[in-house]
């Protein structure tokens, strides 16, 4: 299993699979089992550059999605899953 990031977006759980595409560039791809309950569109691909630039190819405003992703990344504790 690879790295995943799970967030809440528009009152629904959303999971992205994370891969490193190039040096310091991470691709997030929507896990196929995720859909907003109210039918809202969820971007399928997000690119995060290590310098903190987040890029979503769609033209719509995704401030709520970016905020949720950013909060989850900031709170990430790699030691939490180790036992």
Secondary structure, DSSP 8 states (H G I E B T S, - for coil): --EEEEEEETTEEEEEEEEEEETTEEEEEE-TT---TT-----SEEEEETTS-EEESSSS--HHHHHHHHHHHHH--TTTT--
